[in-house]
Amino acid sequence: MKIEVWSDFVCPFCYIGKRRLEQALEQFPNREQVEVEFKSFELDPNASLYKGKSIHEALAKKYGMSVEEAKRANEGVGQQAQSVGLEYDFEGMKPTNTFDAHRLSKYAKSVGKERELTEKLLHSYFTESKLLSDPETLAEIASSVGIGKDEALAVIQNPKEYANEVRNDEMQAQQYGATGVPYFVINQKYSISGAQPTELFLNALQQVWEEEGNQPKLTNLSSDGEAVCDEDGCRIQEK
């Protein structure tokens, strides 16, 4: 079973959704046969670099609400984060453009460190108040999960590196009809939108496994007599 997860590193529900999926997988008997792949999705591709505004101010401006209303909304999100063992520091968060962070994550995938870097980037932003658009900061984060700092910095400093991979993920999300994140696709057939409860993820895993887990990936539509060649020679093979 394969689960593709579209998310952004500054999306609070993405971290919560990731943790709930992980909690569901811990309870899933066939978890060893589940592959999770992370996909890029920018909530705001045109987002500017960090300019000193708090996450409360940024949210207030985006949705036309007061700063106090934004704080109350963030408090509610923070409570949901705590329910899955996450601590969000809303006072220290630095809202910024995440394109470089996504490019770095694609490089991490190429060296087998996608899972580790995804978790570290989310933790760095939401809990440690790291600036995810700062090249040196990104390189240090990469280094902390076993990626060469110099190699990471070289990727970050070249805006063309892994840019196509990020855009391809975003185009694929559009094709699926995803307008927000987190967005989960199981076996390219079943979708789950949002940071759903752990129980829903677990039920979905069990349902898909029952429907497809023991079935062949391809349905054979051949005629009764198959003209085939294999290591034993060429023949007409009856189905």
N, C-alpha and C positions, 0 to 999 in steps of 0.2 A: 504494500500500500504506500502511496506517495501523497504527501501533503505539501502543497505550495502555499507559502504565507506572504502576502503582500503587506508591507508596513513601512512606516517612516520612523526615524529615530527620535523625533520630537513629538510623536503622537502618544499621549498618555494612555489611551485605551489599547494601543498596540502592545505595550509592555504588559499590561494587565491580561490581554488576550493571549499573549505568548505564554504567560505563566499558567493560565487556566488550561490551555492546551497541554502543557507539560504535566500538569496535575492529572489530567485525564489519561495521558499516556502512561503515567505511573500505575494506574489502575487497570490498564488494558492488557489482557493476558498475552496478546500477540504483538506487544510493543517492539520487540526485537526485529520484527518484519515491517516496521514503518519507517519510511525515510521522510525527513522534514527538510524542505528547501526554502530558503528565504529569498523573497523577491523585492525589488526596489519600487517604492511609490513615494513621490514627493507630495505632501499635502499642499504645498505652494511652491511650484517650480520657480516662481518669480520672487520668492522671498528675499529680502535684503540680508546683508550680513548684520550681525549683532551691533546695535547702536546704543546700548545702555538701557533700553526700556525693559521693564520687568515683564514677566509672562502675564501678569494681571493687566498691565497697560496694553500689551499687544492683543490680548483677548478682547478687552473692552473696545479697542479701536476696530477690530475685525468684525465684531458682532453688534456694534452700536449700543453697547451697554455701559453702565458706570463701572469704575474700577472696583467699587465695593461689591457690585453684582458679580463681577468676574472673580473676585476673591471667594465669594460664597460658592460659586460654581466649581472652582478649583478645590475647595475644601471637600466637596462631595466626591470629586474624582479621587482625591487623596485618601478618603475613607475606603473607597473600593480597592485602591492599591494596597492599603494596609491589610485588607481581608485576604490577600494572597501573598502576604509577607514582604511587600515592597514599601519602601519609604521614599516619598517624593518631597523634594525640597523646592517648593514653589517660589520661595523668596529668593532663591539663588539661581534659578533656571535662566539660561541665556538663549532666548529664541533667535534662530538664525537659519540661513540657507543650509540645506543638508546634501547638496549634490556631490560635494567632494567626499563626504562620509559614505555615500552610496557607492561612489566609484571605488573607494577603498575597500568596501565590503565585497565588491566583485573581484578585486585582487585577492582578498582573503580566501574567497572560494577557490581560486585557482591554485592556492597553496594548502588547501585542506583546513582552513581556519575560519570558515564562514560562521559556523555555530558559535564559536568562542568570541569572535569579534562582534557579532550581532548582540550578544548578551552584554558585552563590555561597553559597547557604545550606548546602549539603552541605560545601563546603570550609571555610566559617566554623566549623561545628560540629566537624568531625573533625580539621581541621588547625590552625585558628587559635584554638580553644577559646572561641569566642564563645557568649554566652548567648542562645539563640534565643527566649526568652520575654520578654526585655527590650525594651520598645517603642522606646527610643532606639537600641538596637543594631540592631534589625530595620530601622528607618528608615534608618540609616546604610548597612546592607547593600544596601537597595533603591536608595539614592542612588548607590552604587558601580557599579550596572549601568544607570544612566541613568533611574531612576524618581525623580520629584520627592519629596524628603524630606518636605515638608509634607503632600503627598497621601498618601504611605505612612503617615505617622503618624496622619492622620485615619482611615484605614481600620483601623489597629491599635487605636486607642482607641475604636472603635465595635464592640462585640462582635457586632452583628447584620450588619455588612457582610460579604458573601460567605460567611456561615455556612452558608446553604442549599446553596451550590455545593459546599462541602466535604462536607457530609452526603450530598448526592446522589452524589458520587463513592464514598463509603463504602458507601452502599446498593447501588450498582451492583457494587461488589466482592463484596458478600455474595451478590448474585444470580448472579454467576459462580462462586461457591463458593470465593472466595479467603479463606484463613484466615491468611495471612502474606504478607510482602513481602520482596523485590520480586516483583511479579506482572505479567507481560506478556501482552497480548492483541493478536493480529495479525488485522486485518480482521474483528474481532468474531466470529471462528470458531476461532482457534487460540490456545492458551495455553501459556505457559512460566512455571514457578514456580521462584523462587530465582535466585541469582547463578550461572547456569550458565556453563560454559566458553565462551570466544569462539567456538570451532569449532562448538558446538551452535547458538549464535545465527546464525552464518553459514549453516549447513546449513538451519536453519529458514527463513531469508530466501529462500534459493535454492529450497527446496521450495515455499513458498507462492507465490513468483513464477512458478514453472513451472506450478503448478496453477491460479493465478488471475490472474497478471500480465497476460496478453494476452486474458483472457476478459471478456465484458461483465459489469458489476456485477449486472444483472438478467437472469433467465431469462424469456424471453417465453412465456407460457402461453396466449396468445390463440388463437382459432380461425383457420382459414385465411383467412376474409374479415374484415378489420378495417374497421369503419366509423369513419373518422377524419376530422378537420378539421385542416388546417394552412394555411400561408400561400398555398397553391395552391388552396384550396377544400375542399369536403367530398365524400368518395367512398368507395366500397367498395374497399379496397386488398388485393390478394392477397399472401399471405406469400411 
